[in-house]
Amino acid sequence: MYIMLLLAWEIIMDKLDDEEREILEAFDAGTLTLIADKEKELEKHRQYAAATFKKDKRISLRISSRDLAALRKRALAEGMPYQTLIASVLHKYVDGRLQEVA
């Protein structure tokens, strides 16, 4: 059982980015500090998020009927509108988080 837990821990650690590892190490070391004004900090990050995800431009896009049907099918399976799925895919692409599978 102990070996299984170690293997699971290694898998989790491999998936963490540098910032997540730093946070976990600080937690383990007991050096994390509380935020003095939690509500103020939360509001600041809410504003960052709202500005990041604000959709203030419209575009017109031509795609094949086949691709549109596939997008609608995938969006239905994901439980979201197809326009939201398209916007999400484009956002991930421009952020470099969309990886091509060979």
LUMNUVO-423740 format. One record per residue: residue in one letter; x negated, y, z negated of N, C-alpha, C in turn. Coordinates in Angstrom, 1 decimal. Layout:
SITE  type  n_east  n_north  n_up  ca_east  ca_north  ca_up  c_east  c_north  c_up
SITE  A  X  Y  Z  X  Y  Z  X  Y  Z
...
***
This chain:
SITE  type  n_east  n_north  n_up  ca_east  ca_north  ca_up  c_east  c_north  c_up
SITE  M  -0.8  -1.2  0.0  0.0  0.0  0.0  -0.9  1.3  0.0
SITE  Y  -1.9  1.2  -0.8  -2.8  2.4  -0.9  -3.5  2.7  0.4
SITE  I  -3.9  1.6  1.2  -4.5  1.8  2.5  -3.5  2.4  3.4
SITE  M  -2.3  2.0  3.4  -1.2  2.6  4.3  -1.1  4.1  4.0
SITE  L  -1.1  4.5  2.7  -0.9  5.9  2.3  -2.1  6.7  2.8
SITE  L  -3.3  6.1  2.7  -4.5  6.8  3.2  -4.4  7.0  4.8
SITE  L  -4.0  6.0  5.5  -3.9  6.1  6.9  -2.8  7.1  7.3
SITE  A  -1.7  7.1  6.6  -0.7  8.1  6.8  -1.2  9.5  6.6
SITE  W  -2.0  9.7  5.5  -2.5  11.0  5.1  -3.5  11.5  6.2
SITE  E  -4.3  10.5  6.8  -5.3  10.9  7.8  -4.5  11.3  9.1
SITE  I  -3.4  10.7  9.4  -2.7  11.0  10.6  -2.1  12.4  10.4
SITE  I  -1.6  12.7  9.2  -1.0  14.0  8.9  -2.1  15.1  9.0
SITE  M  -3.2  14.8  8.4  -4.3  15.8  8.4  -4.8  16.1  9.8
SITE  D  -4.8  15.1  10.7  -5.3  15.3  12.1  -4.3  16.2  12.9
SITE  K  -3.1  16.3  12.5  -2.1  17.1  13.2  -2.0  18.5  12.7
SITE  L  -2.7  18.8  11.6  -2.7  20.2  11.0  -3.6  21.1  11.8
SITE  D  -3.2  22.3  12.0  -4.1  23.3  12.6  -5.0  23.9  11.5
SITE  D  -6.0  24.8  11.8  -6.9  25.3  10.9  -6.2  26.0  9.7
SITE  E  -5.2  26.8  10.1  -4.5  27.6  9.0  -3.8  26.7  8.1
SITE  E  -3.2  25.6  8.6  -2.5  24.7  7.7  -3.4  24.0  6.8
SITE  R  -4.6  23.6  7.3  -5.6  22.9  6.5  -6.1  23.9  5.4
SITE  E  -6.3  25.1  5.8  -6.8  26.1  4.8  -5.8  26.3  3.6
SITE  I  -4.5  26.3  4.0  -3.4  26.4  3.0  -3.4  25.2  2.1
SITE  L  -3.5  24.0  2.7  -3.5  22.8  1.9  -4.7  22.7  1.0
SITE  E  -5.9  23.1  1.5  -7.1  23.0  0.7  -7.0  24.0  -0.5
SITE  A  -6.4  25.2  -0.2  -6.2  26.2  -1.3  -5.2  25.6  -2.4
SITE  F  -4.2  24.9  -1.9  -3.2  24.3  -2.8  -3.9  23.3  -3.7
SITE  D  -4.7  22.4  -3.0  -5.4  21.3  -3.7  -6.4  21.9  -4.8
SITE  A  -7.0  23.0  -4.4  -8.0  23.7  -5.3  -7.3  24.5  -6.4
SITE  G  -6.0  24.8  -6.2  -5.3  25.6  -7.2  -5.6  27.1  -7.1
SITE  T  -6.0  27.5  -5.9  -6.3  28.9  -5.7  -5.3  29.7  -4.9
SITE  L  -4.1  29.1  -4.7  -3.0  29.8  -4.0  -2.5  30.9  -5.0
SITE  T  -2.1  32.1  -4.5  -1.6  33.1  -5.3  -0.2  33.4  -4.9
SITE  L  0.6  33.9  -5.8  2.0  34.2  -5.5  2.0  35.6  -4.9
SITE  I  3.0  35.9  -4.0  3.2  37.2  -3.4  3.9  38.0  -4.5
SITE  A  3.4  39.3  -4.7  3.9  40.1  -5.7  5.4  40.5  -5.4
SITE  D  5.7  41.0  -4.2  7.1  41.3  -3.9  7.6  40.4  -2.8
SITE  K  8.1  39.3  -3.2  8.5  38.3  -2.2  9.6  38.8  -1.2
SITE  E  10.5  39.5  -1.7  11.6  40.0  -0.8  11.1  41.0  0.2
SITE  K  10.1  41.9  -0.2  9.5  42.8  0.8  8.8  42.1  1.9
SITE  E  8.0  41.1  1.4  7.2  40.3  2.4  8.1  39.5  3.3
SITE  L  9.2  38.9  2.8  10.2  38.2  3.7  10.8  39.1  4.7
SITE  E  11.2  40.3  4.3  11.8  41.3  5.2  10.8  41.7  6.3
SITE  K  9.5  41.9  5.9  8.5  42.2  6.9  8.4  41.1  8.0
SITE  H  8.4  39.9  7.5  8.3  38.7  8.5  9.6  38.5  9.3
SITE  R  10.7  38.8  8.7  12.0  38.8  9.4  12.0  39.8  10.6
SITE  Q  11.4  41.0  10.3  11.3  42.0  11.3  10.3  41.6  12.4
SITE  Y  9.2  40.9  12.0  8.3  40.4  13.0  9.0  39.4  13.9
SITE  A  9.7  38.5  13.3  10.4  37.4  14.1  11.4  38.0  15.0
SITE  A  12.2  39.0  14.5  13.2  39.6  15.4  12.6  40.3  16.6
SITE  A  11.5  41.0  16.3  10.8  41.7  17.5  10.2  40.6  18.4
SITE  T  9.7  39.5  17.9  9.1  38.5  18.8  10.1  37.8  19.7
SITE  F  11.3  37.6  19.1  12.3  36.8  19.9  13.4  37.7  20.5
SITE  K  13.2  39.0  20.4  14.2  39.9  21.0  14.2  39.7  22.5
SITE  K  15.4  39.4  23.1  15.5  39.2  24.5  16.2  40.4  25.1
SITE  D  15.3  41.3  25.6  15.8  42.6  26.1  15.7  42.8  27.6
SITE  K  15.4  41.7  28.3  15.3  41.8  29.8  16.1  40.7  30.4
SITE  R  16.7  41.0  31.5  17.4  40.0  32.3  16.7  39.7  33.6
SITE  I  16.7  38.5  34.0  16.1  38.1  35.3  17.0  37.3  36.1
SITE  S  16.8  37.3  37.4  17.6  36.4  38.3  16.6  35.4  38.8
SITE  L  17.0  34.2  38.9  16.1  33.1  39.2  16.8  32.1  40.2
SITE  R  16.2  31.7  41.2  16.7  30.7  42.1  16.0  29.4  41.9
SITE  I  16.8  28.4  41.7  16.2  27.0  41.5  17.1  26.1  42.3
SITE  S  16.6  24.9  42.5  17.4  23.9  43.2  18.6  23.4  42.4
SITE  S  19.7  23.0  43.1  20.8  22.5  42.4  20.5  21.3  41.5
SITE  R  19.5  20.5  42.0  19.1  19.3  41.3  18.4  19.6  40.0
SITE  D  17.5  20.6  40.1  16.8  21.1  38.9  17.8  21.7  37.9
SITE  L  18.7  22.5  38.3  19.7  23.1  37.4  20.6  22.0  36.8
SITE  A  21.0  21.0  37.5  21.7  19.9  36.9  20.9  19.1  35.9
SITE  A  19.6  18.9  36.2  18.8  18.3  35.2  18.6  19.1  33.9
SITE  L  18.4  20.4  34.1  18.3  21.3  33.0  19.6  21.3  32.1
SITE  R  20.7  21.4  32.8  22.0  21.3  32.0  22.1  20.0  31.2
SITE  K  21.7  18.9  31.9  21.8  17.6  31.2  20.9  17.6  30.0
SITE  R  19.7  18.1  30.2  18.7  18.1  29.1  19.2  19.0  27.9
SITE  A  19.7  20.1  28.3  20.2  21.1  27.3  21.4  20.5  26.5
SITE  L  22.3  19.8  27.2  23.4  19.2  26.5  22.9  18.1  25.5
SITE  A  21.9  17.3  25.9  21.3  16.3  25.0  20.6  17.0  23.8
SITE  E  20.1  18.2  24.0  19.4  18.9  22.9  20.4  19.7  22.1
SITE  G  21.6  19.9  22.6  22.7  20.6  21.9  22.5  22.1  22.0
SITE  M  22.1  22.6  23.1  21.9  24.0  23.3  22.3  24.5  24.7
SITE  P  22.6  25.7  24.9  22.9  26.2  26.2  21.7  26.1  27.1
SITE  Y  22.0  25.8  28.4  20.8  25.6  29.3  20.0  26.9  29.5
SITE  Q  20.6  28.1  29.3  19.8  29.3  29.4  18.8  29.4  28.3
SITE  T  19.2  28.9  27.1  18.3  28.9  25.9  17.2  28.0  26.1
SITE  L  17.5  26.8  26.7  16.4  25.8  27.0  15.4  26.4  28.0
SITE  I  15.9  27.1  29.0  15.0  27.6  30.0  14.1  28.7  29.3
SITE  A  14.7  29.6  28.5  14.0  30.6  27.8  12.9  30.0  26.9
SITE  S  13.3  28.9  26.2  12.4  28.2  25.3  11.2  27.6  26.1
SITE  V  11.4  27.0  27.2  10.4  26.4  28.0  9.4  27.5  28.5
SITE  L  10.0  28.6  29.0  9.2  29.7  29.5  8.3  30.3  28.4
SITE  H  8.9  30.4  27.2  8.2  31.0  26.0  7.0  30.1  25.6
SITE  K  7.3  28.8  25.6  6.2  27.9  25.2  5.1  27.9  26.3
SITE  Y  5.5  28.0  27.5  4.5  28.1  28.6  3.6  29.3  28.5
SITE  V  4.2  30.5  28.3  3.3  31.7  28.2  2.5  31.7  26.9
SITE  D  3.0  31.0  25.9  2.2  30.9  24.6  1.1  29.8  24.7
SITE  G  1.1  29.1  25.8  0.1  28.0  25.9  0.4  26.8  25.1
SITE  R  1.7  26.6  24.7  2.1  25.4  23.9  2.7  24.4  24.8
SITE  L  2.9  24.6  26.0  3.5  23.6  26.9  2.3  22.9  27.6
SITE  Q  2.2  21.6  27.4  1.1  20.9  27.9  1.6  20.0  29.1
SITE  E  0.8  20.0  30.1  1.1  19.1  31.3  0.6  17.7  30.9
SITE  V  1.5  16.7  31.2  1.1  15.3  30.9  0.7  14.7  32.2
SITE  A  -0.5  14.1  32.2  -1.0  13.5  33.4  -0.4  12.1  33.6
***
